[in-house]
Amino acid sequence: MSTLQLIFDGINSWDLCCWDRQYLHQSAQISSQLSDNVYVVKLGPVAEKPTSKVVAKIARGATQVLALEAEYSFYRGRLAHLQGTVIPECRGFFMGMVDGEHVRCLLLEHCCPNPKKPATDPEEFHRRLMVGICKIHQAGVQHTNLLRQTHIAVHSDGSPRILDFSLATQHQCDNMIPADSNGRLRPGRCCPELTQLELFYGLKSGEPPKFQAPRLSVINRSTNWR
């Protein structure tokens, strides 16, 4: 069994555990808040200096716990082979009881751009993004909320990472043929989500401005781990 001491401030902390022994005994000090239940934390061995920054998604109460458990099931199951390339690496899933309520904490790789590294060309970035989305579909998962660009992060190596599988569903994909350089799709049976995202993120240099691939600066501005 591994343990996690999640420290909110100098007074309040949660003691959580998981059955996976690879994580040993760790402490996580919250350093900033990204949204209602998502934090950046400094992670390291108990009673030692933190060694890394990760993202902590916290669930409290039956409804939130079920949703976070479902999200974790994608990380450890169908999407496990995409960790660290298409989606963030999972750094552990911890559970416990606080004031009589079930709580859960999902630790994920903290993905943010390297300011010292030149930004990836927007067209190449979005090509990689569409390849990543296709790999997620090949794994039998549909994200369902990728039109929110805040669910796409830029990794320190400049490549995209897809975030937040809280609304994801299992999926049998019909696939699709990529749009041409003018954004035109071939007729025929295609996956609705891939079709929609190809029109939004695909390479369409000859189309009107409303179909242009969003600029990388928009994605850099903020990310939402939900």
N, C-alpha and C positions, 0 to 999 in steps of 0.2 A: 504493500500500500504506500502511496505517496501522499504528501500533505502540502497544503498551500495556506499560508497566513496572508490574507488580503487586508492590507492596512489602509484605512481611509484617512485617518489623521492620527494625532498623538494619543487619542483616547479610544477610538472605535476601530475594531478589526473583526474579521470573520476567520474562523478556523475551518478549512474545507479539506476534503480528501478525494482521492480517486484510486481505482484498483490497479492502474498501470504503474508499474514500479520504475519505469525509465525516467520519470520526472523527479524522483527522490523527494527531499523536503525543501520547499522553497518559500520565500516571502515575496510579496508584491506590494510595493508602495505606490499608491495612486499619485500621479504627477499632474494630470490634466484630464478634463472631461470633454468628450467629443459630442455626446448626445445624452439623452436621459439615462440610458443604461450602458453606455460605452465609454471606456476610459483608456488613457495611455498610462501604463504602469511600469515601474522600474523593477525588474525581476532578478532574483539571485538566490543563492543558498541562504537558509535561515541564519541570522546573526552575522552575515557577511555583507560586504559591499555588493550592490547590484551589478550584474554583468551585462544586462541587455534591457532594451525597451520593447514591450509587447503591447498588444491591444487586449483589453479584458471586456468581454460582453457578459453582463450580469443579468440573471433572471431571478425574480422573487415572486412567490405565489404560483398556484397551479397553472394558470393560463400561460404566463411567461415561461415557466419551467418546461412545459410541454413543447412550446415553440422552439426554445433553445436546444432541447434534446433532439428535436427533429432536424434542426440545422446541423448539429454535431454529427448526426447519423450520416449526412451526406459527406462530411469531411472524412470520416473514418471508413465509409463504405464506397459508394460509386465514384466519388471524386478523389479518393486517397492518392491515386497515381498522378494527379494534377497539382498536388500541393507543391509550392515552391516554384512553379512555372506558370500556371494559369490562375491559381487561387493562392491565398496566403497559406503558409505552413501552419498547421495546428500544433500548439504547444501544450495541450492538455485540457481536460474537461473535469472540473472539480465540483463536488456536491457537499451539501451540509444542511443544517437546520439553524435558523436564526429567529429568535423570539417566537418559536413554534411554527415557523413557516419554512417550507422547502426552498432552498436557494441553489443556484447553479452558476458556474463561472467558466466560460470558454475563453481560453487564451489563444491568440492568433499572432502571427508575424506582423510586426509594424511595418507597413509599406509606405515609403515616402521617397520623393525624388532626391537625387544627389545634386546639390546646387553647383558642385564642381564639375559635374559631367554635362556635356552638351546635350540639349534636349533632343529626343528622337524626332526625326522628320514626321510631321503629322500623318502623312499618307502611310508611312511604314508602321507607325504606331497603331493606326486603325486597321491596317491589314493584319497585324499580329493579334489585335483584339478580336477580329472576326474569326481568325483561326482558333483562338482560345474558346470563343463561344461555341464554335462547331465541335470542339473536343468535349466540352461539357455536354452537349447534346448527344454526342456519340457514346458518352458514359451513361446515358439514360436519364438525364436531368434537364429540366427546363427552369431557368431562373425566374422568369415572369415579371421582372421589374428593372430591366436594364436600360429603359429609356431615361431613367434617372441617372445622369452622368456621374452623380456623387457615389454611385456604386462601383465606380471604376477608379482604381488607384494607380499611381505611377511608382513602380519599384525603383530602387536606387540604381539599377542597371538600365533604366529607361524603358523597360517593358511593362505592359499592362498587367494588372491583377484585378480579378473580378471579386467583388465583396458581397456579403450579405445574402445568405441562402435561406433567410427566415420565411420567405414566401415561395420557395422553390418546390417543384413537384416532380415526381417520377414521370418519365416521358419516353415514348417510342417515336423516334424522329422520322419524318418523311423526307428529310434532307432538302437540298435545293442547289441549283446551279448559280454561282455568283453572278451579280449584275455586271454588265459590260461597262466600259469606261464612261458611258453616258448615263449610267444608272438604270438601264432598261433590264427588266427581268424577263426570262423566257416563260411562256405560259406552261401550265401543267401543274400537277400536284406537288405542292411544296409545304414545308413546315411554316406555319404562320409566324412563329416568333423569329425564326431565322430570316424570313422574308422582310418582316418589319425592321429588324436590326440591320439588315443589309442596306435597306433604303436610308436608314438613319446614319449608320457609321461607315458604310462601304465607300469605295473610291469612285466618285461620280464627278470628275473634273469638268465634264461638259454640260452638267445640269444647271438649272437656275440656282441662285444663292441659297434658297431654302433647303436644297438637297445637299449642299456642300458638307463634307465631313467636318464635325466640330473641331475647333482648334485645340491644340494640346493645352494652351493656357487655361481654357475653361475647366479642363479636368484637373489641372494642377491646383486650382484655386481651393478646392475643398474636397474631402472624401467623407462618405457617410457609411459607417459600419453598422448603423441602426441599433 
